[in-house]
Amino acid sequence: QVHLVESGGGLVQAGGSLRLSCAASGRTFSNYAMGWFRQAPGKEREFVAAIRWIGSRTYYEDSVKGRFTMSGDNAKNTMYLQMNDLKPEDTGVYYCAADNGYGGNVYYQSSYSYWGQGTQVTVSS
């Protein structure tokens, strides 16, 4: 069973930075794709970023390109989402996810079988 735990959320002013962490247990995450999604109040959960470790290819939602960066530490089985120049519209609960191993479209929630509990990010204007 894969277990994901996010941390690093908090309250930050617009223009500030946060780094989210997602610690994985139960399997070596570097063999699969992993992603970040977020859910703003009153809205559906949406794709933020993803990474396929094989080939080290990253994917970002248009509004976060150039501001957010995914990375990982294989030794710690942990991935990170560095978020810079945060905007109020980045506010939401951020979830990390691990895919189901079938190589589906990383933009789709249905491609992921395992989810963390979420961490709140609040950006004040």
Solvent accessible surface area in square Angstrom, and as a share of the most:
residue,aa,sasa,rsa
1,Q,185,0.82
2,V,16,0.09
3,H,113,0.51
4,L,5,0.02
5,V,64,0.37
6,E,6,0.03
7,S,59,0.38
8,G,36,0.35
9,G,29,0.28
10,G,29,0.28
11,L,132,0.66
12,V,27,0.15
13,Q,138,0.61
14,A,49,0.38
15,G,48,0.47
16,G,20,0.19
17,S,56,0.36
18,L,33,0.16
19,R,132,0.48
20,L,0,0.00
21,S,22,0.14
22,C,0,0.00
23,A,47,0.36
24,A,11,0.08
25,S,57,0.37
26,G,61,0.59
27,R,51,0.19
28,T,69,0.40
29,F,2,0.01
30,S,24,0.15
31,N,90,0.46
32,Y,74,0.28
33,A,2,0.02
34,M,1,0.00
35,G,0,0.00
36,W,0,0.00
37,F,1,0.00
38,R,14,0.05
39,Q,69,0.31
40,A,27,0.21
41,P,110,0.69
42,G,91,0.87
43,K,138,0.58
44,E,153,0.69
45,R,69,0.25
46,E,80,0.36
47,F,19,0.08
48,V,1,0.00
49,A,0,0.00
50,A,0,0.00
51,I,9,0.05
52,R,63,0.23
53,W,38,0.13
54,I,142,0.72
55,G,71,0.69
56,S,83,0.54
57,R,153,0.56
58,T,52,0.30
59,Y,31,0.12
60,Y,38,0.15
61,E,52,0.23
62,D,107,0.55
63,S,59,0.38
64,V,0,0.00
65,K,118,0.50
66,G,88,0.85
67,R,26,0.09
68,F,5,0.02
69,T,74,0.43
70,M,8,0.04
71,S,54,0.35
72,G,34,0.33
73,D,43,0.22
74,N,100,0.52
75,A,103,0.80
76,K,139,0.59
77,N,29,0.15
78,T,13,0.08
79,M,0,0.00
80,Y,26,0.10
81,L,0,0.00
82,Q,57,0.26
83,M,0,0.00
84,N,63,0.32
85,D,70,0.36
86,L,1,0.01
87,K,71,0.30
88,P,56,0.35
89,E,119,0.53
90,D,0,0.00
91,T,29,0.17
92,G,1,0.01
93,V,42,0.24
94,Y,0,0.00
95,Y,38,0.14
96,C,0,0.00
97,A,0,0.00
98,A,1,0.01
99,D,6,0.03
100,N,50,0.25
101,G,39,0.37
102,Y,190,0.72
103,G,48,0.46
104,G,29,0.28
105,N,68,0.35
106,V,6,0.03
107,Y,97,0.37
108,Y,130,0.49
109,Q,63,0.28
110,S,97,0.62
111,S,9,0.06
112,Y,12,0.04
113,S,58,0.37
114,Y,61,0.23
115,W,75,0.26
116,G,10,0.09
117,Q,113,0.50
118,G,12,0.11
119,T,19,0.11
120,Q,86,0.38
121,V,0,0.00
122,T,47,0.28
123,V,7,0.04
124,S,42,0.27
125,S,129,0.83
